[in-house]
């Protein structure tokens, strides 16, 4: 080992910029052998330097080239000569000064076997001959972790390493050497010593995966990249020790050649090299790949690559027969004619194996369709339209088969011929017009001809006569001659029939032959009916209710079943028998009926004569119930109840109520003797502010009130409380067997404010008595 230093000093700092280790591959070095060049830089204006070495076996030129000064033979030394590094001299003893002294790094190979401790370099002070100097080092590996890796002899300045160095753990160690005079604080400036761990090829390449699996299509051309493998080396990057080259060591099987694949030696990309990949013969290849460092000459690592050859569509499907025969009944649609089987050598149940069929000739009218069967290896031909035996009894079509995906290589596709025989069947006669439309008056006389229908039998070779019949006639208006096809009126037609829609009446006719298995064809007959004025107008309402004292008219609706040409405008007249009490006039399509004079309550018959625009008229009888009305609400009841109690009696009862209320209601005096013998009065309290409707309903289902009694009672209550009660009698009805025996009146008087719940006047068939006012509840006994 030669130690190199520079004796040139300058204001700027020079420095080495190249490796100072030169590898020698030969044991014998001849004189003047060029070993390498040392790179050194100073200031930009300097290009040459004065280099020196303490090893006389080598010499430096001013350009930094290192050569052998005398022949050398390599031999092992236990402790080879080591470099001696001197602290720079100062102008005044050991006093500090600024230096530009450059110390080259110390290079030590990793994994060195020693012996340990191994002396690496010696540090000297130029004053050690006249003064006692103590040497020491600091830094990583000395005073910092890993402590104890380096030591320095304090007396001699020898620097030792105590164990193997591993570049992969730490590539360099920056240390500082110090020299101190014994008994004095005067020291040399610290000298920086950098120990570089020189990489040795101690790591083999390692693949990222122990094995690889990839797929390659059997139709892949040469140069197709299949997969890329990669290995790494832990040695120094950029060094030969970490430069990897890839090679294929083996291929199995070695067919159709042993070089079906190649690998890029620099990046590990595996490519198709040979031709003849065939999944059906060689479905899989196994490659052994090697990665070697030192540019392919050093340590090695291996991996296995499995390449699965995938199917390509390189085998066309082939029909199992060149010709197929089939037959089908005429007119049958969607019926299977024939199945066509194929075979394919590609991988089953893949797009390259699944068959696809196409009709390529013999079917210009698109009479047939073809589809692939569920097993993907058969074509099924069906009829897309009905075939006609009389037109063409045999069809010949050409079919081609392919795969679902395009072919990977040029191939010859397979074709087959299909011969289809049409079988004759008895076809139904066909109407010349599928829908026949005629326009006739609805009053067309019976036996009048509506039209003549015509149909032909397509089985002309059979010469079957055609006969006719009616299949559907909703109103049974029609008849048809089975031989001639004449359609006539059987019974009178009516445009106003529910089966006539938009003036159209529809019937279904049939035409059939006399074949042993007869066939029937159908045709539709549409009759457009012309309207005639054959329906007088009429009033829809036949029962009405009229208030006895009402002046407002009752509106009645007039309807005419005829069309708009024979209906409105309408006219109305009151029959002579009804004119004294009633009047009527038209308001567009409604009759305004008015009660001219007050009449007694009861039911009256009103006869009105209505006519249409053509004068067709009709008398309509209306049942008019005349009722007493309160607050414009029609509440009807007979003037006499079913028990024969007269209205005057009821008026007397109500008058008695008024007298009783004035004298006894607020004082709750004892009951008075009953002035009447067949009236029971029941009063319960209510809040006048609510004034709800009277609903006997569930509590009193067996009672019927006199209309007059209710009216009069309403007037009495109005006088007492100054407001009207709303009431209803719709649930009250007559009962001849049930009667209330007793009912009490509950009255609460608070500051002259009387509260009543319900009001009932109950007329009983048996004898009852009128109770005076007393406290208590109204109960049924």
Secondary structure, 3 states (H helix, E strand, C coil): CCCEEECCCCCCCCEECCCCCCCCCCCEECCCCEEEECCEECCCCCCCCCEEECCCCEEECCCCEEEECCCEECCCCCCCCCEEEECCCCCCCCCCCCCCCCCCCEEEECCCCCCCCEEEEEEECCCCCCCCEEEEEEEECCCECCCCCEEECCCCCEEEECCCCCCCCCCEEEEEEEEEECCCCCECCCEEEEEEEECCCCCCCEECCCEEEEEEECCCCCCCEEEECCEECCCCCCCHHHCCEEEEEEEECCCCCCCCEEECCCCCEEEECCCCCCCCCCCEEEEEEEEEHHHHCCCEEEEEEEEEEECCCCCCCEECCCEEEEEEECCCCCCEEEEEEEECCCCCCCCCCCEEEEEEECCCCCCEEEEECCCCCEEEEEECCCCCCCCCCEEEEEEEEEECCCCCCCCCCEEEEEEEEEECCCCCCEECCCEEEEEEECCCCCCCEEEECCEECCCCCCCCCCEEEEEEECCCCEEECCCCCEEEECCCCCCCCCCCECCEEEEEEEEECCCCCCCEEEEEEEEEEECCCCCCCEECCCEEEEECCCCCCEEEEEECCCCHHHCCCCEEEECCCCCCCEEEEEECCEEEEEECCCCCCEEEEEEEEEECCCCCEEEEEEEEEEEEEECCEEECCCCCCCCCCCHHHHHHHHHHHHHHHHHHCCCCCCCCCCCCCCCEEEEEEECCCCCCCECCCCCCCCCCCCHHHHHHHHHHHHHHHCCCCCECCCCCCCCCCCCCCCCCCCCCEECCEECEEEEEEECCCCCCCCCCCCCCCCCCC
